[in-house]
Amino acid sequence: MKRTGKLTGLLCAAAILLCPGCNSAPQNTAAPVTAAASSSDTAAPTAEISAAQAAEDTSPAPALTAESIVSSMTLEQKIAQMIIMTYRYWTDDDGNADASHNVTSLNDKQKALITKYDFGGICLYNSNISDTEQTVRLTAEIQAAAAESEHGIPLLITIDQEGGEITRIAKGTKTCGNMALGAVGDAQAAYENAVIIGSELSALGINTDFAPDVDVNNDPANPVINVRSFSSEPELVAKLGTAYIEGLESKGIISTVKHFPGHGDTGIDSHSGLPVIDKSLDELKKLELVPFAAVSDAADMVMTAHIQFPQIAKETYTSKSTGESMILPATLSKTIIKGILRGDMGYDGVVTTDSMLMDAIDANFGQTEAAILAINADVDIILEPLFIADEESIGYMEDYISALADAVREGRIAESEIDDSVIRIVSLKLEKGLFGSVPSDIADAASSAKTIVGSKEHHDKELETAERAITLIKNDDSTLPLRLTENEKVAYFYPFSGGENAMTFALERLKAEGVIPGNAAAECHCMTENSPSSDYDGLINDVRSYEELVRSSAAVIIAAETYRRENMDRTDPKRAWQAVFTDEMTALAHKNGVKVVFLSMHMPYDAVRYSEADAILCAYCGQDMPSVPTEYNGDTTAYGVNYPAALITVFGGSSPTGTLPVDLPEYIEGTGYTDEIVYPFGFGLNY
């Protein structure tokens, strides 16, 4: 069912019957039959009438709606339904503060909290997920605890599984990431990518994905979005975002578009600071809001951004950390949520905050005050308002719920706002069939999940898509593809452990397909295997030690993973050690007449920085390959696919067909990016 953008669409969805197993379904008991008359000649007719009445009285119970559920809830239960909580780590109550461990199953205290309050959902992180069977059992435990609550409302079990850089599932399929999909530019590829993610989440018992990210990355220095964005072109973001939502929906997964009204033009990470976008509403409508407007009818939820928009939101608050007056970020702004998202754009689906533990919120607002502001701005879900990591913090959560209930009783929040939000949340759960969805046989569900999660079919498709994304932007003198002959080798340098496994994987495939001879080889070295990354002189000496290897190699391949603009600036060698190594190795290779292939493995914006290379490929996601997979049975460790895709392309196992999904501007050492575009959106070579 597509969202209409109006509350009526949600309320119609709420009319769906609850599953027979739901313990909150109303009981319809027929009226008792009265005693028969004492006269024998009247006994039979009386029995016949009573039987007819009984048949009429056992007709199906009326459909249960979100409104009927909400009307029976206490204020505290309604507030809890507006909270998505987390259990990431837990310290047992044994006096040992160092005894913290990952939460991969629930203890009695954790279960009891879920059962006591009708929480809206729980967010899972890497720390909650170790393998496929464990995850199936964990999600079943969570929903079983929710089913024991007074109203038995199932939880939104949520996760950040965007694909590529942002993945949480230990044994699943990472996929190539959004910017790689942008380089492919094909809506069908985005749909198929989301189908893989959706099918794996569904098999694990996870019903909600905090994806897709529909931010338009128009700031190359963006430290937090970057390759998580499909593109710098809003129309392409809208097209691929819509297809992604449809792919998730095809597998019954609730989608969440983020981060409204746009996080792509920021130079600060809201996890560690409070970004500011100084644009007018008209400017946002021409860029940032284009994808949100396009996907709002399809999206199940919208996640807000912890970003200030001083030209739009004028509401102020006194920061708890600085004591100074500050503009409210979008998450807490009535102007932005109620005015623009709800009003101008007509969206009346579920709105969730980003994590309220991020510094943009946590450092400036009290926990209760932030929630009051968000609710009054017309946000429905408060995501991760505080850590629950021990028995004491369970009490903090109960105090938090009580404080918000007091705020309602004191008139600081209208109870009608609470009711509207909970109706939206419960309506979504009814619409998506969450009630009664816990598997009856956990072992069978886990066994089934192992045939889906990280399957050979999924890994084959992700590699195919990643290969289509590889973008060739420079190829002087037809350096690529590298056509290795008998006994030839290349020298391959990479920044972090795991890089060698990708080369092993690629060479095995290339040899099996006859692309390169069986005795061709790659000598692989991590950039810092001999020198710490902070040792500038050591890195240079390390490069010089490879001169004999370089001379004996057919080519030098250098893979770099740039995550921040600062990683490219040699004036800060502690952060730019990859730049130091790449520059020195490129110079050494050229001095010896050997060509250099540069692989931009993460942010494509670094490609301009390394223009001295003879050939440059962009791959858009630097996730590594912890081990070379030998079988696919649901327990294969998830691995990055862009590395092997790039290496396969280098040797001619695949032809580059990707085009740049963003403009690549000029980069000046010590200054940063300029307005001059060196390689424009849509550029790409092939062979």
C-alpha positions, 0 to 999 in steps of 0.5 A: 500500500502506497502512502497517500501523504494524508492521514486518511490513508493511514487510518484506512490501513489501520482497519486491517484485522489483527492476526489470530495469535495477537493477545490484544484482539478483543473477545466477542462472547455470545450472550448466554442462552436463557433457561428453557421454559418448564413446559415440554411443548415450548422447550424445543422452540426456545432452544431453536431461537437460542441457537439462532441468537448464538449463531448471530452473536458469534459473527466475526469481531469488528476490525481493530483499528489504530484508534481503538488500540491507542484509546486503551493505552495509558499516557506512559504506554503511548509515550513509550510507543514513540520511543525506539530504544537500543541495547548495544552493550550491557554491564552485569550488576556484579560490581565489575565496571569492565564486564561490559559485553555486546547484547546478542541475546536478551536477559530477564531485565531487558525483556522485562523493560520491553514487556512493561512499556509498549515501546515503539521499537528497538534499533540494532547495531553491529554489537547486536549481530554476530551471525545469522542464527543468533540474529534470528533468535534475538529478533524473536526474543525481542518480539516475544517480549513485546507480545507479553506487554499489555497491548502486545504491539510488535516492535519496529526492529530497525537497523542502518543497512544502507549498503556499502559503507553503512552495514550492520549484518555480520554475515550478510551481503554488503552490496556496493553502496549508494554512490556506486549505484549512482555511477551505474545510474540504473533504477533497476540496479537500485531496485535489485540492490534493495531487494537483496537487502530487504530479503536478508533483513526479512529473513532475520526478523528485522522489519525496518531499514533506516534507508535509503539515504536521499541526501544530495551530496553537493559538498565534496568535503562532506565528512558524513554523507559523501558516498552514502549519497547516490549523487550530487544531482537531485533528479538522479537521487530521486530516481534511485531513491524511489527504486530503492524504496520499492525494492525494500517494500517488495520484501515487506521492509519498512523504508526510511528516507533520510536526513530531512531536509538534507544533509548533503551540503555540510562540512560537519558530522552531526555525530560530533557537532552541529552543522549549519546550512545557510540556505533559503527555502527556495534554494532547498526546493531547487536541490535538497528537497527535490528527492524528498518531494519525489519519494514522500508518497512511497516512503514509510518513514522520514528521518530528520537531520540534526542541522541548523537552517538559520534562514528558515527556522527562527526558533531559538534555545539556550544551549546547555553547554555554551549558555548561548542562544542558538537556532533549533536544528531541523529535528526540533523545529516546528517550522521545518517539520510541521510547516514544511514537511507536514504542511507544504509537502503534505506528508502525514506518515511517520517521522523519526528523529535521528539518534538523539545521542548524537552530539548535535542534540546531546551536547546542547539540549537536555534529554527531556527538553529535546524530546518535548521540542521534537514532539511539539515540532510534530515528530512521531518517534524519538530515536535512541534518547539515552543509553540503556546499558545496565540495571541503573539505566533502565531506571533512567528510561523509566524516569524519562518516560515519566518526565515526558508524561508529566510534561503532557499533564502540565500542558507543555505537550498536547496529548492530542499530539501524542495520540496523533503520533501513536496512531501513525505508528500503530497504523504503520505496523498494522499496514505492514502486517507486523502483528503475529509475524514472529516465527513459530519455529525459531530453528526452522526460521534460522535454517531458512535464513541461512539460505538467504543471508549472504547467499551465492546469488546475492554475492554474485549480483552485488559483484556484477553491480559493483563492476558496472559502477567502476568509473574510468576517468583517466587512461593515458596511453591505454594503460588499462586494461593491464594485459599480463603475460606469462610470469608477469607480476604487478606491485599492489599497495593498499592502505589497510588489512584485507586489501590482499584478500581482494586481489587474491579473490580477483586473480582467482576469478581472472585465471579461472576465466582465462583473462590472465595466465595462471602464473601471473601474480601480484605482490601485495603490500600494506602501505604501513606494514613497515612504518606507522602511519604517523611517521612521515620520514618512515613512510618515505623510506618505506617507499624507497625500500620497494624500488627493486619490486617496482622495477621488476613489475609490469605496473604499480597499482595503488589503492587509497581510501579517502574519508575526509578532505584532510586525508589528502593534505600533506601539510598534515601527514598524520592524517594524510599518510596515504597521500604521502605514500601515494605521491612517493610511490608514484614518483618512484614508479615513474622514475623507473619507467613503470606505469601507475594505476590509481584506485580511488576506493572511497570518496571519488573526489580524491581522484583529481588529487592523484592526477600524476597516475597514468590511469585512474578508476573510481570505485566508491566504497572502501570496505575490505574483504576480511577473508576470501570466501570459499562457500556461501551458506549463511555464515560467510563473513560479509565483505566489501565488493568494490575492491575486487570489482575494481581489480577485476576491471584493471586486468580486463575481466570487466569493462568500465561502464560507470559514469561519475555521479558527482562533479569532481572539482579541482583540489589545491594542497593546503586550501581545499576544493575550488569551484573549477570542475575537472571531471563533470557529472556523467563523465566516464571512459571505457575500453 
